[in-house]
């Protein structure tokens, strides 16, 4: 029997919160973990050297199947030796399935049993994404963790709509799993491939299932149960932070996270603010990704210990303080709000670079402190101090 | 008597080429040196940490008086404690006078004996720059080296036009010197200023004169002679690379550089390609600045040992080589042409960041090799190998 593609070992718990170690063929990831989003093979505005520096020490980043499939295209990435080699990132990666991205296209896409038809945002060509295509693309990308191809229901979906969507996601989950298993055995068993073309070890990719069901807890529970029946290496809560009210999101997490398999990673997709992350950790979630630190950084917003700060604000024009006086990142050690505001007003790239760096440092440091708190049985206090909960 | 604001010591020569050490109150600069351009207080797309890293080790960068004066404005920079403190750069800087920038505005500016009137490109307001204003702004910026406020003649200027322009520049040079001396003695002698507001040592700023005269060698010689009569800490050749033919530029450098004071720094403004730099060093020039590595980088062009490379070119789509196979910079060690082309085609900031980094590494490394060659009496060979001259 092969070694499992990822290994997950819980080392400390406090209430529902867990501090664990997720071992992949590209390094060890301490959880709870925040994964910076690297949409098109780059965490926008960041050199990989910065992500690897002790200050940020991002152990895993996310790649978007939809974006990479459309551009540069899978042949280019295959020629480059897979996503890691193509972009020059040796640490772990997770790829999403493209399901959420094509769903987000709204009127521009058509969903059928077979899959999703849509027009490329790059060149307008007609494209088709399905569980089988997504699995094939993700196998070529070669991230340590791949995701099933799912469908998402809108935040305000009725019970009927949400059920239809959940049933489709379950059928697609099974098809994803079948296609994934075929591809993995091909890769692992293919003696015609040179050593370099095959995985570095006998660990192949891991595949995570996705729980859907909108804000309907009964559907969410059914989705969880039937997804676990198919059997995956980890499980994600999808379809949140898509327009529903905040309390709906927390209700779903509170109800579902603790029911997810205890001995496998739990991943909350696309969420959220530092407060959201801490609240989700308190409910048993291990992994997160979100564009907030990067996208908001480019839009002039900094996350700080005292809340959000909009650098465009005229009040910062002469402000000689760092973005966050409690932060020890290289941006806060060196640059003032006045300077970063000047850069932003002047349309200088460095504004985005500095704000993104600080925001990622802030998110990654927050998660580090979360892990330390759980390990020292101080998480309840940490959470109370941070969020007032 | 006060210690001079900069000290210049020639340590080796080969033909006209000189290897020297320029000591400023913010560190030691080995020449010949290339100064990256930091227009608005940022070398576009670069973190200062990268500029300081051993790989690039930029000892001095340039700031643009025109841009900084208009935005964020001199009050903001004064409140931030001067340009170094405002932007967070502790190493040496040189500021231009704004003369060239307002001259470049063309029809948008009006030049009189008093100075230059123009409309701000930021908000359209009417502005006036003169020797006295430029000196005051540059004193507030506080760079180690300031430049006189000059006027530039077009590349194809007639003898009469060029003479008129040169005579104006000479009168402005004297006014710049007078204003500069007043400001320096005020700063140095002002006992009402706290220690922090005064220069760190008894070294004030240095002021360089600028030689004009378009492509007319007799005017250039006269400009040199009369500028030296006024007396400055160093001398620059201005008004080149403004549309004249390449051989005109080299004729001027060849004629003028060796006649410039031997014991003071010689600075060729706004020039050029690596080949231009090497040819100018061979004629006795010590200092350079140019936007080529940064601006062309943002436009997708890489400088390499085998010439320029345009990353937009489809031939690089699957190219697994680094930008420059002879380069050992962090970009070339890590990333392929295929990846950087993908980033560029996708409009990703990282494309500009990587191309700029490589180009600066290439320029700075070339100058380092130039210095080593002069010190080991190998410059003639180096130049022959590099440029075929």
Interface residues (C-beta under 8 A of the other chain):
Chain A: X40 X41 X42 X44 X45 X46 X47 X48 X49 X50 X71 X72 X76 X79 X80 X81 X86 X87 X88 X317 X318 X320 X330 X334 X335 X336 X338 X339 X341 X342 X343 X345 X346 X348 X349 X350 X352 X353 X354
Chain B: X40 X41 X42 X44 X45 X46 X47 X48 X49 X50 X71 X72 X76 X79 X80 X81 X86 X87 X88 X317 X318 X320 X330 X334 X335 X336 X338 X339 X341 X342 X343 X345 X346 X348 X349 X350 X352 X353 X354
